């Protein structure tokens, strides 16, 4: 039963006070009391069976859910907009994966939100669904008609990188996912070690197990063993990264201010943020504004493809052989340049 209907029934369930019914008054009061108890039980049962609705109608401060409509969600999750008398909420659900994935997303969103730099949706609640799977409830942001000004996006992203540094090294508080691929975030003091082991090495091992691709594993490991010269002269700090910054995760709000969402956060070298630039549409205005806040480091151009490689490998593991040639080409080009 809908909670609002049940509440209406509760308010109308008052005993009769007419003289003709006076002899039945105790019985009716008892019956009304039972009905009220039954209605309350129905409400709580309904809320308990729907933890999303329960949170919205309690901690979310709403008293009425006016409507629910699907708004996509991508190839991994489903997404809905819940319209209420307390405003809209954005909800993502996944029927197959437990709450750990959304917990990682929520921690990343909150970490970015706390920098007070670039706009991200504020996460409210993560939980399990009674039928299996999980959900996340977050702030609903009304998007504008475009991705907004590229220079503003570049500046605000750099401000986030500059504002949020880790004293624990490179990694994150929890493991999370890049798409649906696990992303290992064990704290590591050295960036090259972290990126070699937990980014490139993990993806190469996954490709070997998934496809029996010993060739890309062997050449990729040779690259990993020889990448140190690519970082000569660079000053590297553990900055908070969105981690999966492509065009589908970039938008703007109704005021035209940039919004980023669906992160795979960790603390890493700021240049790694551009690893999805091959499908992010970053232009000259973006980079110029970014480097005014976070100056370009020596060897930036030499390292660009190294950071693309992680995402090409991940796409190979997620979507198949169509991305293998791009990954292998980057590996072989670096092996040639490094004479490895």
Buried (B, 14 or more C-beta within 10 A) or exposed (E): EEBBEBBEBBEEBEBEEEEEEEEEEEEBEEEBEEEBEBBEEBBEEBBEEBBBBBBBBEEBEBEBBEEBEEEEBEEBBBBBBBBBEBEBBBBBBBEEBEBBBBBBBBBBBBBBBEBEBBBBBBBBBBBEBEEEBBBBBBBBBEBBEEBBBBBBBBBBBBBBBBBBEBEEBBBBBBBBBBBBBBBBBEBBEEBBBBBBBBBBBBBBBBBBEEBEBEEBBEBBBBBBEBBEEBBEEBEBBBBBBBBBBBEEBBBBBEEEBBBBBBBBBBBBBBBBBBBBBBEBEBEEBBBEBBBEBBEEBEBBEBBBBBBBBBBBBBBBBBEEEEBBEBBBEBBEEBBEEBEB
